[in-house]
Structures are given as C-alpha cells and as structure tokens.
C-alpha cells in the first residue's frame, strides 16, 4: 500500500464507521447496536483461535517437509489482520475482518500479491566449508572447535599392548576397508 493512501484511510474509515453506527443505531437502537459490536468481537476471537491453530499446524507440516510455507504465512498474516479488525469496534472493520476469514477471499488476495513477494532464505549459521555436524569438509574441527562423531568413528581401546592402555576414551579414524582396526591418536587425546 502506498504511503499516501494511509492518511486518507485514517480519515475515511472512522468517518464511515461513525456514519454506519448512526444509521444502524437509528434503526435498531443503541443497546442492540452495542450488543452487535460485542458479539462480532467474540465471534472474531473464536474464529481467530480456530483458524489460527489450523494454520499453525499446516505451517509446521510444510516446514517439516522442508518446504517454504509462503502461502500459509501470508494467510496467517491475513487472519491476524482479520482478528484485529473484528476486535476493533465498528461495522465496516467487522465486515472486512469477516471477509478475511473466508479462505476463498484470502486465496484471491494471495494470488494478487504473490508475484510481488520475494522470499529469501538465510544460511543455517555455519561458516562456508563446514558441515552441520561442526566438522569441516576436510575432516578437521569445525569453527567452534567441536567434532561430532558417528558411532563407528569412536572406539574404546582396552588392548594392553596399545599405547592407550589406560582405558580412556580415544578417537580413532577407521581404515578405508570395512572391518579393519583403526589406529593412531587423534588431536593428542
């Protein structure tokens, strides 16, 4: 939305709300009008909770499947805006809020803005050349000094002829052939 439209909307929306309040209040009375405003706020809260939980579950499923939940995130923003509009006293904002709770309306709005949205992803926080395990691609230590080993990369040496016969846990690199004994000290441990 362009910045020049915001002051215009800040002037028009309250004036429209006042006009609608006067017309509806003249038709059904003040107390019935206030009751309708309170009822729409309660319904909006319930809709926000119901649709929000369902949307949160869909976003979780998309992220667990390693997909970017762009559509669901935009729907979440629209549902949040709908909840705020329904909690704001007034019939014009309530109408806009209820429209945003309709999935077909949200899909229409999503289709109209999705080409204008650019999604960027961030790195996972590791430096270039390191694996997620903390170990560098060349087999050395990662940037934080931690080496993450698999079960087959760690052995307990209890051989009496071994230079490590003190039963301390040692690291050993397995040989290339499966079943071969590993040997050698790793990083002075």
Protein Blocks (a to p, Z undefined) as FASTA:
>chain_A
ZZklmmmmmmmmmmmmmmmmmmmmmmnojklmmmmmmmmmmmmmmmmmmmmmmmmmmmmm
mmmnopacfklmmmmmmmmmmmmmmmpgcjklmmmmmmmmpmklmmmmmmmmmmmpccdd
ddehiaehiafkopafkopacfkopacddfklpccdfbfkbmklnopacdddddfbghia
cedjeehZZ
